[in-house]
Amino acid sequence: MKKIGVVLSLMFLIGVSIWSCNKDQTPDDGPTPYTLQIPSHFPPMDIPADNPLTVEGVALGRKLFWEPMLSGNNTMSCGTCHFPAASFSDTNQFSTGITGAVGTRNSMALINLGWQQFFFWDGRSATLEDQIFRPVTDPTEMNETWPNAVSKLQQDSEYPSLFEEAFGEPGIDSVKVSKAIAQFLRTMISGNSDFDILYKFNNGFQLTSSEMARYANISIEAKAGYGLFESQAGADCIHCHQGPLMQIQAYSNNGMDLAFSDLGRGGVTGDPLENGKFKVPTLRNIALTHPYMHDGRFQTLEDVVFHYFFEVKQNSPNIDPNMEYAHVGGVGDHLSYPQNFNEIVAFLNTMTDMDFVNNPDFQDPN
């Protein structure tokens, strides 16, 4: 009897041990934290505490970004108006929604959104999550209700389990959709253009041997354009487009109009002093994101630079006071044309980051 008791005790201990090992090998720890790769010359990204990046959440957000079921007739996704070849913008002046309705502003490029402090040309959304809610229900865009969109996702064979994996609990709702897409968009970082090489070189960052080779291959014309771009006595662009993100977080009237058909920020706040002001966009991948300005009025980079050289309207209401040469119609008053003009255009072309555009992690997985 004593031997039988010992054997049973050993079997019990072995069973407990096996159960414990199996439990340790398959822990239910929830979603996997996502390691975000931020370029060395970029500032830290402020990620909301209530929407941390996870591997499962980013993957779900990518799938949802390209999901046409979010539209009323299942034909349009976020990627329809923000496609890779245009650096996730739209080459049409205005985007067309599922009903044939046409918008009134050019689609902004989706680049380095994790550092933005407000969204849309008029800043009507304070967070990336809030911005994502709007296109789905906009009648000129995806023209769907959130209850309908969520119902379609719930009836799908894949999405219920994907949402549970991403958020550690069952259930789908619009908040989770927004959070997942926001997670994906925060991973869309562009930081490997020739401009980045120039920026790091000029700001004392150590370059690798391959980066030094890239620096040597950047044209003298583009390097001269960078100098003009940053000089207040030159092209004077640095007030609005600076740092590795190539923008400031502000609204500006850059002297395009004497009267405003679109009030911009003033249309949101009701403050007449903000009429005609729009969000300062990033210049990253600018060569790919035509047409330009909030209303897509300029088709080429040359058109844009020509505006700043010769066509700034000094009497435009609320014109940005940092445009120091507005009183003479632009920087063409003291810069040479076409030499300095071409140098600035050459510099703007250094901001093209084809690694970003072609990154397989950003493409349609559906």
Secondary structure, DSSP 8 states (H G I E B T S, - for coil): -HHHHHHHHHHHHHHHHHHHHHHHHS----S-B------TTS------TTS--BHHHHHHHHHHHT-GGGSTTS---HHHHSBGGGTSB-SSSS-B-TTS-B-SS------SGGG-SSBSTT--BSSHHHHHHHHHH-TTTT---HHHHHHHHHHSSSHHHHHHHHHSSS---HHHHHHHHHHHHHT-----SHHHHHHHHHTT----HHHHHHHHHS-HHHHHHHHHHH-TTTT--TTTS-TTTTS-SSEE--S--SS-SS-BHHHHH--GGGTTBEE----TTGGGS-SBTTTT-B-SHHHHHHIIIII--TT-TT--TT-TTGGGTSGGGTS-TTHHHHHHHHHHHTT--HHHHT-GGGS---
